[in-house]
């Protein structure tokens, strides 16, 4: 009898877990679509891969800049393969800085700029600051959107704690909410920290 109960409990837990994941996925689909359409209300969105939509005006990038296209798609697949939902946004220049474009995507209902880092902690710092600025530029005209995030695919062999400390330091004088997402390529680990969580590291020192 006890063994049967354990099997039943395990089965019920599995069903509950599947239901929660399905519910979360549907919420991510809705939130991502709503935010992408709100930021770019006249854009058409093209389904390209599982859980990935791309602005019609950006599809041309696949042929004109295939290396960039594949780099960004492969980075996003790391998240969508785990159940996330991504919308690639149209390319839009930021105000006040020539050549700097706004954030790349909406992922799970939040604006996210994509960065690939292969250098030192200094390179990580530079790319994070640029990504943060690109997200902030996109929300500037939407005062009720309070957060934007940066997602780094890190090829450098930097320790997790070192990366956390570096980003925490960069957030010391930056006050928007959001998340720092980092995929450590050398160990195939995905980590996410909220900006508030990272700022708290500085306040404890």
HELIX and SHEET records of a PDB file:
HELIX    1   1 UNK A    2  UNK A   39  1                                  38    
HELIX    2   2 UNK A   56  UNK A   58  5                                   3    
HELIX    3   3 UNK A   61  UNK A   64  1                                   4    
HELIX    4   4 UNK A   66  UNK A   80  1                                  15    
HELIX    5   5 UNK A  121  UNK A  139  1                                  19    
HELIX    6   6 UNK A  160  UNK A  170  1                                  11    
HELIX    7   7 UNK A  195  UNK A  203  1                                   9    
SHEET    1   A 8 UNK A  45  UNK A  49  0                                        
SHEET    2   A 8 UNK A  52  UNK A  55 -1                                        
SHEET    3   A 8 UNK A  86  UNK A  88  1                                        
SHEET    4   A 8 UNK A 105  UNK A 107 -1                                        
SHEET    5   A 8 UNK A 110  UNK A 117 -1                                        
SHEET    6   A 8 UNK A 148  UNK A 154  1                                        
SHEET    7   A 8 UNK A 179  UNK A 184  1                                        
SHEET    8   A 8 UNK A 189  UNK A 194 -1                                        
END                                                                             
